[in-house]
Amino acid sequence: MVVQTANEAVANADGYGSCEPGMCLKYVRTWLEIPSLQPDAIGAWNAAKHKHPGDKKPPKGAPIFWKSGSGGSGHGHIALARGSNMRSTDIPSSGRVGNDPGDWPRIHWGQSYLGWTEDLNGILIPYLKGGGEPDWRAGGEVYVEKLHQFQADSESVSRLRWRLQNHAEVPNSHKPGLGKESGATYDIEVVEAVRYWQRNVVADDVKGPTDGTRMSNQQANRLFGDAYNVIEE
């Protein structure tokens, strides 16, 4: 069973001081308690469904990836984010497991950073679902009565914008942006993002409107999850 918290994953990784050289994917999936599937790191990156390309601030416990060479040929590399650094095989030397700020693959192996993923070998890592550890907007109260088009100066809408902006199943073409730091507006960008989520992500199993202009209690509970206190209408 996949680990349930980032601290578990990091503790697993910290328990290793040596490794088989060149077997980075084997060790990271072991730390995450995920079965084998892909043959190498670049295969795991390519197969992942929930990628964060180029994001150099991966949340703690996330698998992070590099590609080999300018053309991306080769096996690539995978390591585990620890927060301020990473835990990696073959660092500081072949057959060793150590911590590094994240530049080692580029400096010593000539590899390019790819980003991080919420899943590995077809398994969604539970504490990374929807984009990893959030900022202040990913907690607190959300009033469903405020989740409708034209609502302005609402922290509930600020939280909605953050959730949609960082949701793995909302494509970049439909992400609404964060708007103002506080008191955001439910504008046309939010309507389009909510409409996409309603029609393409939860249409089969959550009841509610599908035009993006408002949200039902069921939809709000599904979108925000247990990290928020959803106040129903």
TASULZI-V623215 format. One record per residue. RES is the residue in one small letter. PHI is phi in whole degrees, 0 to 359 (* if undefined). PSI is psi in whole degrees, 0 to 359 (* if undefined). Layout:
BEGIN
res={RES;RES}
phi={PHI;PHI}
psi={PSI;PSI}
END
This chain:
BEGIN
res={m;v;v;q;t;a;n;e;a;v;a;n;a;d;g;y;g;s;c;e;p;g;m;c;l;k;y;v;r;t;w;l;e;i;p;s;l;q;p;d;a;i;g;a;w;n;a;a;k;h;k;h;p;g;d;k;k;p;p;k;g;a;p;i;f;w;k;s;g;s;g;g;s;g;h;g;h;i;a;l;a;r;g;s;n;m;r;s;t;d;i;p;s;s;g;r;v;g;n;d;p;g;d;w;p;r;i;h;w;g;q;s;y;l;g;w;t;e;d;l;n;g;i;l;i;p;y;l;k;g;g;g;e;p;d;w;r;a;g;g;e;v;y;v;e;k;l;h;q;f;q;a;d;s;e;s;v;s;r;l;r;w;r;l;q;n;h;a;e;v;p;n;s;h;k;p;g;l;g;k;e;s;g;a;t;y;d;i;e;v;v;e;a;v;r;y;w;q;r;n;v;v;a;d;d;v;k;g;p;t;d;g;t;r;m;s;n;q;q;a;n;r;l;f;g;d;a;y;n;v;i;e;e}
phi={*;300;301;260;222;296;297;298;298;294;298;299;295;293;282;254;243;222;202;284;303;78;249;301;296;304;284;296;294;294;298;272;60;244;294;286;200;284;282;203;297;294;295;293;298;297;276;296;264;236;263;233;298;75;286;266;235;293;290;304;87;272;286;238;228;227;247;271;71;294;268;80;284;101;275;72;213;227;219;242;290;248;118;272;209;228;252;219;285;59;225;272;204;302;86;251;239;210;259;205;298;125;267;305;300;286;289;262;242;68;264;251;290;259;140;228;229;269;225;211;53;81;252;281;277;301;281;256;303;84;120;86;290;268;268;299;288;269;185;92;268;233;265;299;297;270;270;210;303;81;297;238;54;231;292;298;287;302;293;298;298;298;296;292;297;252;282;295;262;256;293;304;294;241;288;273;77;268;69;288;301;219;64;291;251;276;261;296;296;291;305;294;292;296;301;300;297;295;273;248;250;236;301;279;223;230;277;153;294;232;262;81;277;201;227;275;301;297;295;296;297;291;291;274;72;285;287;243;256;278;265;284;289}
psi={134;146;150;345;156;324;324;314;316;320;319;314;320;343;353;133;347;166;166;126;139;9;44;317;320;317;318;317;328;317;326;356;48;137;163;151;293;151;334;178;316;327;321;319;312;327;343;141;341;80;153;77;133;356;112;15;63;143;158;134;5;143;133;148;151;156;151;132;165;332;358;11;160;183;343;191;148;142;181;126;138;358;273;349;194;158;125;148;158;29;126;5;167;132;1;157;126;179;149;148;340;358;349;310;326;313;315;335;357;28;157;138;135;316;200;165;157;351;160;131;38;3;125;127;115;321;356;355;127;8;9;197;130;176;198;334;345;47;170;195;140;121;117;328;342;350;72;157;141;354;128;160;52;126;332;320;327;316;322;314;317;316;316;321;328;8;128;335;7;115;159;327;345;4;138;351;169;344;211;155;326;157;45;164;142;83;191;328;321;318;313;321;315;318;316;313;318;318;331;344;317;12;328;340;6;128;144;180;162;11;358;355;345;174;146;168;316;317;318;317;322;317;316;329;194;346;346;160;96;120;109;156;*}
END
